[in-house]
Amino acid sequence: MNKKEVLKKIMEKKEFSELPIEDVEMALFLCFNKDLSEKGQIKYTREVLHRVYGAFGSRKLLVSKERNPEWILKKHLSTRERLPYYKEIYSRLLKNQKQVTIIDLGAGVNGFSLGFISGIRYVGIEGIGQLVNLMNDYFKKQKLNAKAIHLSLFQFEKIKNLIKKEKGKKIVFLFKVLDSLEILDRNYSKKLIIEISSLVDEIVVSFATRSMVKRKKFFANRKWIIDFIKENFKIIDDFELGGERYTVFEK
Ligand SMILES: C[S@@+](CC[C@H](N)C(=O)[O-])C[C@H]1O[C@@H](n2cnc3c(N)ncnc32)[C@H](O)[C@@H]1O
């Protein structure tokens, strides 16, 4: 098989079928220095993609016609854990401001939480095409001032252009997404944050402080990113709620 056929084979699986091709290529590239057969490459690449993309959402999100926000939020690990705390989180992050655009990078299904805030503009960027469609359907039906865009977070020039197009105050969410980026490209998170920081007013980075699956407190090493934020930005707020730590900073 040539590379194009290998990529096609990898993407035959439903959960990988609507991923940005650049990310699938990056995952495939990671196995080139391993001595793997073609079958092994396909298996390894799928494992990497599963860690980056597939581990959080139920398969039901990819096929269901259900559009009830609470049902959807419960079917994704990140939003399920956050569900009881959304009101408090948004009131702390947004302080009841209305003239703000949220730019949600690696949004998952977080757009379904817009019922917890009103009057806000929301732009979600997400690599899984099915989740993008799900959110856009919902936004349209609810007539929300919101849109989801199917794009890889590695396409930072495109992301910068999208951010530039938005007017007024802008706040970027990077909720539980940096670990995924680091799997495909070590230190990309820092590059992305630096690149977008001059275009927005605030950035919020979040991490799980409890294992998402076992509910146990765990101590993943976040020092690298917290030190980087402290060295390069001004921290405005830093708090933990519902097993998630939120760090808010500005340039
Ligand atoms: C752990 S989930 C968090 C979702 C959401 N931010 C939240 O906290 O509710 C990570 C999300 O980032 C998306 N993602 C990971 N890597 C991405 C990439 N390179 N481009 C676009 N989206 C990506 C995944 O598809 C997934 O929906």
The ligand as an SDF file (V2000), in Angstrom:
LIG
                    3D

 27 29  0  0  0  0  0  0  0  0999 V2000
  -10.5680   15.8090   26.4860 C   0  0  0  0  0  0  0  0  0  0  0  0
  -11.5110   16.4510   25.1640 S   0  0  0  0  0  0  0  0  0  0  0  0
  -12.0200   18.0160   25.8870 C   0  0  0  0  0  0  0  0  0  0  0  0
  -13.2000   18.6300   25.1910 C   0  0  0  0  0  0  0  0  0  0  0  0
  -13.6150   20.0030   25.6980 C   0  0  0  0  0  0  0  0  0  0  0  0
  -12.5320   20.9670   25.5770 N   0  0  0  0  0  0  0  0  0  0  0  0
  -14.0670   19.9170   27.1330 C   0  0  0  0  0  0  0  0  0  0  0  0
  -13.2480   20.0640   28.0280 O   0  0  0  0  0  0  0  0  0  0  0  0
  -15.2490   19.6840   27.3520 O   0  0  0  0  0  0  0  0  0  0  0  0
  -10.3280   16.9860   23.9540 C   0  0  0  0  0  0  0  0  0  0  0  0
  -10.9690   17.4330   22.6740 C   0  0  0  0  0  0  0  0  0  0  0  0
   -9.9860   18.0090   21.8330 O   0  0  0  0  0  0  0  0  0  0  0  0
  -10.1740   17.5410   20.5120 C   0  0  0  0  0  0  0  0  0  0  0  0
   -8.8610   17.5680   19.8400 N   0  0  0  0  0  0  0  0  0  0  0  0
   -7.7440   16.9110   20.2270 C   0  0  0  0  0  0  0  0  0  0  0  0
   -6.7320   17.1770   19.3870 N   0  0  0  0  0  0  0  0  0  0  0  0
   -7.2290   18.0270   18.4450 C   0  0  0  0  0  0  0  0  0  0  0  0
   -6.6680   18.6400   17.2980 C   0  0  0  0  0  0  0  0  0  0  0  0
   -5.3970   18.4550   16.9580 N   0  0  0  0  0  0  0  0  0  0  0  0
   -7.4580   19.4280   16.5510 N   0  0  0  0  0  0  0  0  0  0  0  0
   -8.7610   19.6440   16.8900 C   0  0  0  0  0  0  0  0  0  0  0  0
   -9.3350   19.0870   17.9780 N   0  0  0  0  0  0  0  0  0  0  0  0
   -8.5830   18.2770   18.7400 C   0  0  0  0  0  0  0  0  0  0  0  0
  -10.6990   16.1330   20.6940 C   0  0  0  0  0  0  0  0  0  0  0  0
  -11.4090   15.6860   19.5630 O   0  0  0  0  0  0  0  0  0  0  0  0
  -11.5970   16.2970   21.9040 C   0  0  0  0  0  0  0  0  0  0  0  0
  -12.9010   16.6460   21.5330 O   0  0  0  0  0  0  0  0  0  0  0  0
  1  2  1  0
  2  3  1  0
  2 10  1  0
  3  4  1  0
  4  5  1  0
  5  6  1  0
  5  7  1  0
  7  8  2  0
  7  9  1  0
 10 11  1  0
 11 12  1  0
 11 26  1  0
 12 13  1  0
 13 14  1  0
 13 24  1  0
 14 15  1  0
 14 23  1  0
 15 16  2  0
 16 17  1  0
 17 18  1  0
 17 23  2  0
 18 19  1  0
 18 20  2  0
 20 21  1  0
 21 22  2  0
 22 23  1  0
 24 25  1  0
 24 26  1  0
 26 27  1  0
M  CHG  2   2   1   9  -1
M  END
$$$$
